[in-house]
Structures are given as structure tokens and as C-alpha cells.
Amino acid sequence: MLVYQNTVAGFLADVDDNMIDSKVQAKVRERLNMGVSDSELTSWGNSLVRVAAPLRRSRVPGDAGVSIECQLPMSSKRIDFILSGYNGVGEPHVVIIELKQWSEVSVTAQDGLVQTFLGGGIRTTSHPSYQAWSYAEYLHGFNETVELEGIHLQPCAFLHNCTDGTAVLDKRYAVYTEQAPVFLKQNVSHLRGFLEHFVQTGDNGVLMDKIDHGRIRPSKSLADSLVALLKKQREFILLDEQKVAFELAMAAIRNCQANASAPKQVLIVRGGPGTGKSVVAINLLVSALAEGNNAAYVTKNAAPRDVYESKLTGTTGTLAKTRYRALFKGSGAFVESAADAFDALIVDEAHRLNEKSGLYANLGENQIKEIIDAARCSVFFLDEDQRIHINDIGSEDEIRRWAEAACAEVTDLDLPSQFRCNGEDGYLAFVDNFLGIRPTAHTSLEDMDYEFEVVDNLVELDAWVRARNAETGKARLVAGYCWDWVSKKNPAAMDFDFPGFQRQWNLTDDGNLWILKPESIDQIGCIHTCQGLECDYIGVLIGPDLRRDFESGLVTTHPEARSRHDRSVFGWKKRLAADPAGTRALLDALIKNTYRTLMTRGMKGCAVCFVD
């Protein structure tokens, strides 16, 4: 969405009249229906005056287009400044300029990230070249007009207060600065030449008008490249019932595409651990895109999004991976989506959906409702036994309720588990019995080809995991969230400190990709970075929030033993006071579901150790 639009001549007049910040503020309120902070208003006054200087002295024509605060489609991100027109041979060009008031920048060890003073302190943020390039790549990948009309997008960054380029031009960022050059305070003449090179004839803002009214959908080139990547990944091959679920879902998507008057379609695909829900989901995403649909893969938890994006793109590099990032969305991304903005939304781990969205859970009405409203066809992959957060509302009943309200047709089907024994889900039944979730006949694993062991201490558990990791490279250690994340502020501190065993949580540099990294064998994963993901063998440290009497088999849960950093049971004491019985039952289920989920991350084996 375009906020402020003008020609170069009109923009310079607004700057000369000292009205540019007020005019942009008025347009933001009018078109985006949002307020503007004092700091943002000040930044416009400072930065827009600075970018006016090279334009004023350049040969860029006065009828070239200027757009300020252009909101990206299906996103809250806005592009600072855009100049549009035609180059010397008549090719359409849109120059994207990321404006920064930074005076000092320092490098970080993370790819594409720098540190600078923001919001009252030193913070880590995207490199301005990466930011400008990613915006250009997003427009190219999701605005049909850009591809069909051959509009060239040229990003750059202007740090008009910065004179020391040592950090921002460091060679580790070369892959980004080559795509989007950085201009410092003393480089105004270079910026002027850059703008003159790409915009020699004006367009009166026509190019950005075309882009603003262009159809929002992934480009054909983006879809084709994703199809090619999928074909190279053997782990995404569909088997048996997975193929059935895939074809039924694709039929529903095609029906909506072919018949605009057809009712919305909602598919509920039930499947426990090891059923390949995510494999089907990724195949649906790629195939829906390949057939010209505007589709996205959705999860509340960031870990599956990051891991499957990484697995799908393989070793294609960060630049290429960023092209696909907008296809992987959080569940709160649809609060302001227009009705039927998407042809298909594929929702993995739907049991983790929340009612409200936003950092403070204060946005929107209901995530299930918003997803169904935003898509002609929505596919929910569901395992209600993996609801592990006090705010999880994803259930079949809730999905059906909102589907009925939207007059959608509902189809449901099941994916069988790979943890099978004598025609039953043997290991899952054993885990349910072991954790006291429900009594089953599977009190042992004698008839099943699955390795399970209870070890006496953490040293033994670590040795068990390392021995199996030496065989396959796919064994990891996880734990219940009962230990504070002290290493977050003190990188030298150990989050787990037991005799002969010291470890840290994985929640540092590796983030959501920890399960893929070889060095993660030296860390401990938690439910938030492994749910929805699998490895060959899993070692599970069961904290004091769950205790099992091995003589009687009695299992008790203790929410007070959870770490104060764990948000999954945040507010439980207040709920307990208001509804003791209901809250106790909910907490008991959440804690047991957490360990059920952790114990089913290993496809070939699991070892557990109780600290109590």
C-alpha cells in the first residue's frame, strides 16, 4: 500500500516548506489507520531532508515518482523511500532506499545482523543492505506486476549520519552490500550518481501505481524454483496415506481455484507423532504454488518454519533462502488480512494456535477464525495430544465451529503413526501409559522394534545420546523447561549444573535451527525448539514438574517446578485461584503432553532420566 506519493518536484517542495514529516504523518493516519510515535516523526524530518539533498542537485527529472513508507503486501513492513522512472534505454526501474539515522555500527557473529543504538540501548538488528535487498526480493517474489512487466528493483541504503563504514562495509556483509550498496554521510555524490544511473526519465509515479494495484501472489519463477528444490529432497517423498491426504487437499484447493462461487474448504488432518504431517504440508505448499495459487505454510511455533525452510532450500545460501521466507508465516499474521487474500493456507501444528495474536496477546479475535477468513481453502494438521501451552486452543471442535460460521465445507481424515506394533500405535500407547495419560495394555515394548531405556543419571543419558549420535548424527538431548535460562545474559553460565554434567540450553546462536546443527549435541533442546521436528534418537531429561513412582506407576505433575522463564504455564496461579479443578486438570494435561511430545521426537529410540 502506498502512503505518501508525489513527484520529485512535489517532494522537494514539501521539504522546502518544512512540511514533509507532517504530510507523511497525515497519510499514515489516513491510509494505514495508525498513529505515529514522536521518534518516527522526528526520523522522517531528519532522514527525508537528507535524501532530498542529492536529489536536488541531481539530473533526476522532476517528474520521476517518489513514494514514502510503502507497506509491503501481506506484511506490516514499510519501505522508507522509493524513486521510480526509466533508465537511459527506457527500462522501468524502482530504486528502494533504506534510510538510517545511525551514527555508529558494529559487527556481530550472526549472518546479516549488526549492532547499533536503538530504542535507548545497543541492539542487534538487520544490516541495512540486507533489509533493503530483502524488501526488493519480497516485492519481486510476491507482486505479479513486477515480474510480468519486467520492472527492475534496485535496493540501496543511506546512513546519512554515519562516517565510519568499517563495520557496515565489513567483508562478512559483502554478499548483501553487493546486492544493495551502502552510502555513508560523505558519499552523497555517489548516491546522486547511483540515482541518476537508474532514473533518467520520469514516470509521474505510474510504476508504483501499477505495483500497488498488482495481483499479490508468489511469482512463477519463485514457485518453479521451489518445485526444483523439493524434487532434490528425498525426505519429502509422500508415502501411502500421506499421498491420500495430499491428493484430497489438492483437490479442495483446485476446486476453490476453479469455482469462485464454491464454498470455502476446510480440511482437518489428524495425525500423531511420526505420521508425516509436515511432509504433507510442505508438499501441499509447493504444489499449490506451482499451480498458480497464493499459498503459505503456517505455524505458531517458529522452529518448524525455520527448519523446514532450511531443509527445503538446503545449501542454497542465505540470499536464496530469504526469497522463500515470506512463504512461511506465523499464526498471528492474518489479523488484518483481507477476506480470501490467500487461495490456500496450510497450517501445521494447528493444536498450537492461540485465540489472540501479538506479543501481548492483544490483537485480533481468534487465529482459527482469521486463517479461515483469509483463505479460500485452509488445511489444519492437528494432534490435540500435543497441546502444551496454557493458551493453546487448537482443537477439532474449535476448527469446526469457525468453519461452520464461515459456511465452509469440512473434510477430515487421519494419518496413521509410524510407531506401530501389532496393528496398533504401540510406542504411543506405551508412552501414554508410562506418563499416566491413559491406561493402556502396552506396559512394555517387548513386541516392538523400538529402543527405550530409563537411565539413572544425566551422565548416563548423555552417554546414551552421544553413542547413537556417533552412528547417525541425528541424536539429541532435550529437557522439560524446569531450568532457568541464565546463559542468556551470562554466556559463560551453565543452565544445567549437576555433578559431572554441565550444559546450556540451545536458545542462543543456533536458535530454532539447533536440531540440524552437529554442535547441538553439546546443548539441550526444549519443547519450544523441537515440537514438530524429529530425529533418530532422543534423550529426555524429565524435570521435577513430573514425577513417577515406579512401584505404583502413579504419575504426578507439579507446575510450580517449571522455570520462571517458561511462558507455557504463565498465569497458572491466577487461573488456579479462579478455577481450581479445571486449572489443575489443564496443567496436568499440559505437563504430560509436553513430555509425551519430547519422548516422541526420536523415530528409532528414546532414553529418559528423571531428576526426581
Secondary structure, DSSP 8 states (H G I E B T S, - for coil): ---EEEEHHHHHHHHHTT-HHHHHHHHIIIII-----HHHHHHHHHHHHHHHHHHHTS---TTSEEEEEEE-TTSS-EEEEEEEEE-TTS-EEEEEEEEE--S--EE-SSTTEEEEEETTEEEEEE-HHHHHHHHHHHHHHHBHHHHHTT-EEEEEEEETT----TTTT-GGGHHHHTTS-EEEGGGHHHHHHHHHHH-SEE-TTHHHHHHHTS-BS--HHHHHHHHHHHHT-GGG---HHHHHHHHHHHHHHHHHHH-TTS--EEEEEEE-TTS-HHHHHHHHHHHHHHTT--EEEEESSHHHHHHHHHHHHTTS-HHHHHHHGGGEEETTTTTT--TT-EEEEEESSGGG--SSBTTTT-BSS-HHHHHHHHEEEEEEEE-GGG--STT----HHHHHHHHHHTT-EEEEEEE--S--BTTB-HHHHHHHHHTTSS--S-S--TTSS-EEEE-SSHHHHHHHHHHHHHHHS-EEEEE-S-S--GGGT-TTS-SEEETTEEEEESTTTTGGGGGG-GGGGGEEB-HHHHTT--EEEEEEEE-TTEEE-TTT--EEE-GGGS-TT-GGGTTHHHHHHH-HHHHHHHHHHHHHHHHHHHHTSEEEEEEEEE--
